[in-house]
Amino acid sequence: MEFRRQTLDNGLEVIAETSPKAYSTAIGFFVNTGSRDETDEISGVSHFLEHMVFKGTPTRSAADVNRELDEIGSQSNAFTSEEHTVYYARVLPEYQSRASDLLSDIMRPSLRDEDFEMEKQVIIEEIAKYEDQPPFGAFEKCMRAHFGEHPLGRSVLGTAETVGSLTSEQMRSYFEQRYSPGNIVLVASGNVDFEQLVSDAQRNCGAWTPFHVARVTPRANEHSEFQVIKKDTAAQEYVVQITNGPAADDDDRYAARLMATIIGDDTGSRLFWELIDTGRAEFASISPYEFQGTGMLMTYLACRPEDTAECLAQIRNVYEHAQHSGVADEELLRAKSKICSDLVRHNESPARRLFSVGNNWLQRNSYRTVRETVENYQAVTIDEVNAVLSKYPLTVGTTVAVGPLAEITT
């Protein structure tokens, strides 16, 4: 495999991890924009815009876009997160240029008023769907409670109120503020003709006008709070806890992921043996999430309402014991094996490598091979894992419970 990079005159970066022996090609536009770049007034606009990009361009209708994606046999989609909006397609190598041309075209959408009003109802229905099914928005509610006025406190979907009051002019203004070529990376992986990719990008994107784009990336403050939100239609109690964790460019992010695997992986961890194997909870885990400037460790619990207080006490006991006594050598070895094996399996396909390469570039402006990432995990010492437990205490954070209970005694 070979990593290639070139920047167009207008600032659009083109990067690729090329593997001539691969059977497929994955291509995507990674836009460095998400819910953290919005304001409260236009919360949800990034995700809304993702939908609108597929509604047609000055040269293609929405039907044309979908038909051409089918004609090249692509597996294509898009997603929005707190920090990124990604549009991608996986195709056979002979369709690389057609996929690149099509994705480039939809990156300059028409954003017509009639499409906007129709899609607004789709988004509002999507918000209602997530509020009406487990875990009933518990993740978003906990993010809001923990981060507060920090940019990461905004929901990716927004609310029915913010989306409902959003105007097409506001969306066009947001597009013109965030979709600068210098804020976008064209990423490819697999069997890639890099020279052709750059040539196509220059032809399709070279005339895009550049403009300055900035992002504020403050570190989140510690926050402690306990909320109970009664949801009569829920059969289980869903609990989310958030504590602060390493940011995307912090060196201790590797140790934090190993720590989370030891304590709260969904199989074979301390939480698994205490809560899942014993039948006390349906689900109990902890996972790290890294953002620019800050990060978090998120615990998720799903259990019978009557067992909630006991399960939360069990979780706290596990966390307090880890913070007091640390982790064992054999636990660290098992965690390294689990993470590194999963990394290799996860990154076997060009489509998976597309996201690894693209996300790593947006978050850290760097490229790492799978081998380099494995070596980073293998180099972590037990002292570094225990230092993370001290630096980011799992017992200091925000808890939001959503379910049949009106109150929880802890």
Secondary structure, DSSP 8 states (H G I E B T S, - for coil): -EEEEEE-TTS-EEEEEE-TT-S-EEEEEEES--GGGS-GGGTTHHHHHHHHHTTB-SS-BHHHHHHHHHHTT-EEEEEE-SS-EEEEEEE-GGGHHHHHHHHHHHTS----HHHHHHHHHHHHHHHHHHHTSTTTTHHHHHHHHHHTTSGGGS-SS--HHHHHH--HHHHHHHHHHH--GGGEEEEEEES--HHHHHHHHHHHHTT-----------------EEEEEE-TT-SSEEEEEEEEE--TT-TTHHHHHHHHHHHH-TTTSHHIIIIITTTS-SEEEEEEEE-SS-EEEEEEEEE-GGGHHHHHHHHHHHHHHHHHH---HHHHHHHHHHHHHHHHHHTSSHHHHHHHHHHHHHHHS----HHHHHHHHHT--HHHHHHHHHHS-TTSSEEEEEES-S----
